[in-house]
Amino acid sequence: MRSPSRKWCSLLIILLLAGGFFAFPISLFGAIENMRKFQMVNPNIIFPGIGSGAQNLLEETDQGSDTLVCPTNMTAEERKAWMKKKLPEFGIFRSTALSQQFKQRAEKFFNGGCDGKFFMTWIAPVKSFRERDFIAMETLFNAHPNGCLMILSRSMDSKNGRVILKPLIKRGFKATALTPDWSFLLKDTHGEVWLAGIKEGRRDPGEIPLAQNLSNLLRLAVLYKYGGIYLDTDFIVLKKLTDLRNTIGAQSVDPISGKWNRVNNAILIFDKKHPILKEFIERFSVNFDGNRWGFNGPHMLTTVIEKQEEDQTTTSQYCQCWPFIQSTGIRYPCFSRNH
């Protein structure tokens, strides 16, 4: 893939909270202390069905157990047939009035003026949206009060979803949930072919919940279409992100050399139609493996970036990166392409 000379990617240290673990050494207590510095929109907001932390985990696990997950002990051919039969029942790709209006609604939302376009995905029941996810949105708006946050989600684009977002909107923050139009977002990309293969029973969806891989693809597609910043819903924002361009988070870094050895797709910052996004989508579609956790997400992104780095000769350079935890600047290799 050829492109004008540009920086393809810079690497960024991130604070990532997922299942109680951070991507880099930082204590949970430290994160809580940072959170206390923020003025929360509504610390007393009540979410439907909230119980104890353990019960929440059980509920979330139960809700995801029968959603786009093939039964165990199936062959690849059996999974293809099962998914082809069951997909219409789930309705995730069903064309509705809301999905058909996605393009117009998105344009209207962004036309109001935004200091940064932010995206999240939520392919889960609305009742599984928890305090942790709400706090992630709060920290985003504390760092970017004039930003625009779009959650791509069929379930959140509902009355209950609007109830969850209402405290943010009442404070004047721009947040919305839109039912994605998959055909529009994937049009003229390899993702369009991949999705057709899943729907028609020609591609093995694998044993991993399909929703996980749909989220991997959707975040790439929406950034390719609009450009902006994608964040996971468990991502705690501690500083401004809009000064960064064509940036991806480092999941692990060699403590001696300081060089990254794995990237993560929990945060992605890219220009509209950036060529590497198209390459990510192509690699996702062509090499898709639904039986390996992370293969179509962090592993795939790491593979593509390593390949691009290997292709460099005299054009390699260094760029200043913005670590989130450390206060001092750290330099990591980035690269550009001249053709």
Residue pairs with C-beta under 8 A, 6 or more apart in sequence:
1 275
1 278
1 279
2 337
2 339
3 275
3 337
3 339
4 339
5 315
5 336
5 337
5 338
5 339
6 246
6 336
6 337
7 245
7 246
7 317
7 319
7 334
7 335
7 336
8 246
8 276
8 305
8 308
8 334
8 335
8 336
8 337
9 246
9 247
9 248
9 276
9 305
9 308
9 334
9 335
10 244
10 246
10 247
10 248
10 319
10 320
10 321
10 332
10 334
11 247
11 248
11 249
11 250
11 260
11 263
11 321
11 332
11 333
11 334
12 244
12 247
12 248
12 249
12 250
12 267
12 321
12 322
12 323
12 324
13 23
13 24
13 249
13 250
13 253
13 321
13 323
13 324
13 325
13 326
13 330
14 23
14 24
14 235
14 249
14 250
14 264
14 266
14 267
14 324
15 22
15 23
15 24
15 26
15 31
15 235
15 236
15 238
15 324
15 325
16 22
16 23
16 24
16 232
16 234
16 235
16 236
16 249
16 251
16 264
16 266
16 267
17 31
17 132
17 234
17 235
17 236
18 232
18 234
18 266
20 28
22 28
22 31
23 249
23 250
23 251
23 252
23 264
23 266
24 253
24 325
26 325
31 236
34 236
34 238
35 135
35 139
35 236
38 138
38 139
38 142
39 142
40 135
40 138
41 138
41 141
41 167
41 168
41 171
41 173
42 167
45 131
45 134
45 167
47 127
47 129
47 130
47 131
47 134
47 164
48 127
48 160
49 59
49 127
50 56
50 130
50 131
51 59
56 130
59 127
59 128
60 124
60 128
60 130
63 124
63 125
63 127
63 128
64 124
64 128
64 209
64 211
67 90
67 124
67 125
67 209
67 211
68 83
68 86
68 87
68 90
68 92
68 205
68 209
68 210
68 211
68 214
69 207
69 209
69 210
70 78
70 79
70 82
70 83
70 205
70 206
70 207
71 82
72 207
74 82
74 207
76 204
79 204
79 205
79 206
79 207
80 201
80 202
80 203
80 204
80 205
81 201
83 198
83 201
83 205
83 210
84 199
84 200
84 201
87 93
87 198
87 199
88 94
91 154
92 123
92 154
92 211
92 214
93 182
93 195
93 199
95 181
95 183
96 179
98 154
98 157
98 178
98 179
99 154
99 179
99 180
99 181
99 182
100 181
102 178
102 179
102 180
102 181
102 184
102 185
103 181
103 184
105 176
105 178
106 150
106 178
106 226
109 148
109 150
109 174
109 176
109 178
110 117
110 148
110 226
112 148
112 174
113 146
114 146
114 147
114 148
114 174
115 144
115 145
115 146
115 147
115 242
116 144
116 146
116 147
116 148
116 228
116 229
116 241
116 242
117 147
117 148
117 150
117 226
117 227
117 228
117 229
118 140
118 144
118 147
118 148
118 149
118 150
118 228
118 229
118 230
118 231
119 149
119 150
119 151
119 152
119 219
119 222
119 223
119 226
119 228
119 229
119 230
119 231
120 136
120 137
120 149
120 150
120 151
120 152
120 230
120 231
120 232
120 233
121 151
121 152
121 153
121 215
121 218
121 219
121 230
122 129
122 133
122 151
122 152
122 153
122 155
122 156
122 177
122 233
123 153
123 154
123 211
123 214
123 215
123 218
124 155
124 211
125 155
126 153
126 155
126 156
126 158
126 160
126 161
126 164
127 160
129 156
129 161
129 164
129 233
132 233
132 234
133 233
133 234
134 164
135 236
136 231
136 232
136 233
136 234
136 235
136 236
136 237
137 149
137 168
137 175
137 233
138 168
139 236
139 237
139 238
140 147
140 149
140 231
140 237
141 147
141 149
141 168
141 171
141 173
141 175
142 237
143 237
143 238
143 239
143 240
143 241
144 237
144 240
144 241
144 242
145 173
146 174
147 173
147 174
147 242
148 174
148 175
149 173
149 174
149 175
149 176
150 175
150 176
150 177
150 178
150 222
151 161
151 165
151 175
151 176
151 177
151 178
152 177
152 178
152 179
152 180
152 218
152 222
153 161
153 177
153 178
153 179
153 180
154 179
154 180
155 161
156 164
156 165
156 177
157 177
157 178
157 179
158 177
161 177
162 177
165 175
165 176
165 177
168 175
169 175
180 218
180 222
182 195
182 218
183 192
184 225
185 218
185 221
185 222
185 225
186 192
186 195
186 217
186 221
189 221
189 224
189 278
189 281
189 282
189 285
190 281
190 282
190 284
190 285
190 286
191 217
191 220
191 221
191 281
191 284
191 285
193 285
194 203
194 217
194 284
194 285
194 288
195 217
196 202
197 203
198 205
198 210
203 288
204 290
205 213
205 290
206 213
206 289
206 290
206 291
206 292
207 290
207 291
208 290
208 291
208 292
208 293
210 290
212 293
213 288
213 290
213 296
213 297
216 265
216 284
216 296
216 297
216 300
217 281
217 284
217 296
219 230
219 265
219 268
220 268
220 277
220 280
220 281
220 284
221 281
222 228
222 230
223 230
223 268
223 270
223 272
223 274
223 277
224 270
224 272
224 273
224 274
224 277
224 278
224 281
225 272
225 273
226 272
227 270
227 271
227 272
227 273
227 274
228 269
228 270
229 241
229 242
229 267
229 268
229 269
230 265
230 267
230 268
230 269
231 237
231 266
231 267
232 266
232 267
234 266
235 266
235 267
238 324
238 325
239 322
239 324
241 267
241 269
243 322
244 269
244 322
245 269
245 270
245 271
246 269
246 270
246 271
246 274
246 276
247 267
247 268
247 269
247 270
248 263
248 264
248 265
248 267
248 268
248 269
248 301
248 305
249 263
249 264
249 265
249 266
249 267
249 268
250 260
250 262
250 263
250 264
250 332
251 260
251 262
251 263
251 264
251 298
252 260
252 261
252 262
253 259
253 260
253 261
253 332
254 260
254 261
258 330
258 331
258 332
259 332
259 333
260 332
262 298
262 302
263 298
263 301
263 302
263 305
264 298
264 301
265 297
265 298
265 301
270 276
270 277
276 304
276 305
276 308
279 304
280 300
280 301
280 304
283 300
283 303
283 304
284 296
284 300
287 300
288 296
289 295
289 296
290 296
292 299
308 335
308 337
309 316
309 333
309 335
311 337
312 335
312 336
312 337
315 335
315 336
315 337
315 338
316 333
316 335
317 333
317 334
317 335
317 336
318 331
318 332
318 333
318 334
319 331
319 332
319 334
320 329
320 331
321 329
321 330
321 331
321 332
321 334
322 329
323 329
323 330
